[in-house]
Amino acid sequence: MKYFIVIICLGAISIFWGSCKKDVGTNAVISATSIIGTWELRQAQNGMIPTVTYPAGNGNTFKFSDSTYEKYSSGSLIASGHYILIRDTSVETEVGLLIPPGQFTNRIIFDSDFTSRKTFIDVSNNKLTFLSGYFPLDSGSNILYKRIENRH
């Protein structure tokens, strides 16, 4: 009986120890090199509003450096500050969509605002996509920018 209790205790301790491991990549700050440059708005889909397509030269841009950003609307600066990118794999839970593996695994945080809804990003083929909100409740947002300049 004594050995049985010892084995159960050791098993419980090993299960407890294994469940406390943290994923090294979770919420780790990542390099911003993939988004450095100037990006121009090409498509926006917000809530139940149909997707709006924007022509080249529309003046709605994001400019990213290593740690700062500038946002322009119709050519006028409307926001600027600092940002960080962190690894976050909770996109499916946050936006309520099935996301292909490897996409939207990072999120952007503007001006140290950790309380706003999460905004996930994906960079592919010179396109930067922002995904946020909860689509099943008609409050999702999918914004697509195209790279127009590599460096800021």
Secondary structure, 3 states (H helix, E strand, C coil): CHHHHHHHHHHHHHHHHHHCCCCCCCCCEECCHHHCEEEEEEEEEECCCCCEECCCCCCCEEEECCCEEEEEECCEEEEEEEEEEEECCCHHHHHCCCCCCCCCCEEEEECCCCCCCCEEEEEECCEEEEEECCHHHCCCEEEEEEEEECCC
